[in-house]
Amino acid sequence: MRRSLISVGLAALVLLIWPATALAATDPLLGTAGDFAVLSGAGMTNTGPSWVSGAIGASGAGITGFPPGTAGPQHAGDSAYTTAETDLVGAFTRAAAEPTTTDYSGVNLGGLTLGPGVYNQSTAPTLTGTLTLNGPGVYIFKIGSTLVTASGARVVLIAGAEPCDIFWVVNSSATIATSTTFIGNIMALDQIAMQTGATLNGRALARTAAVTLDTNRIIQPSCPGSSTTYYPPPTYVPPPGGNILPATLGVPWELINEIPWLLVIAVGAGLGATVMVVSNRRRRRRRA
């Protein structure tokens, strides 16, 4: 009887934990590319009072528009930039090779609530409305064409999802439209264009083409205890003159002191089986 109860408890643990791990996406490992908030495969240009918390890098074509924008350390064609671009290629390749959890080709992700996993879109309609990412773990979005958001689109995190753990692997260009609130690490093969007033809690990393900014707020994230490689917070960067964007991009209340409920349930099931075994043993002793 005791062995049967132990077996039931172990089976409960496996059944509860397996769905969360069997199809889990893995860290694509940004390497030194993670030390940058913006990495451009060509020159980088900015218009207006953009505010970038983190380092920025571009090819020997250079970086323009800072000022009026403000940013962390600037790397134009130096060894730090070259190494970061090499690491970006590796991260892009690894993320693109992750097995797909669900295919959403031709589907607008706006209005959906998704958990951790690998999502494929061979064709990606314009993201409108709000995409909600629910729960801790790695999220990888494999975009086979362009990534485009509508004006005012939003990505929202709840229940322990972290900006460090979200990756957009874009096989062409990315356009983050005006007033969009975007989250995650954008790794684009071609250019990344952030339009007026768009914000990014993440990184804009372009492999072969330019990154262009226009009055944007970008924060290189730092997420202790997340599912991916930890990077320390970037050095403080003061806001530019005429800044109209928020100092922080908001930490939803759901992320504060969040408990991984699936793990709690799994542990509870195991403890329950153990209690049953102990109780059965005591009853047998009393009868003896």
Secondary structure, 3 states (H helix, E strand, C coil): CHHHHHHHHHHHHHHHHHHHHHCCCCCCCCHHHHHEEEECCCCEEEECCCEEECEEEECCCCEECCCCCECCCEEECCHHHHHHHHHHHHHHHHHHCCCCCEECCCCCCCCCEECCEEEEECCCCCECCEEEEECCCCEEEEECCCEEECCCCEEEEECCCCHHHEEEEECCCEEECCCCEEEEEEEECCCEEECCCCEEEEEEEECCCCEEEECCEEECCCCCCCCCCCCCCCCCCCCCCCCCCCCCCCCCHHHCCCCCHHHHHHHHHHHHHHHHHHHHHHHHHHHC
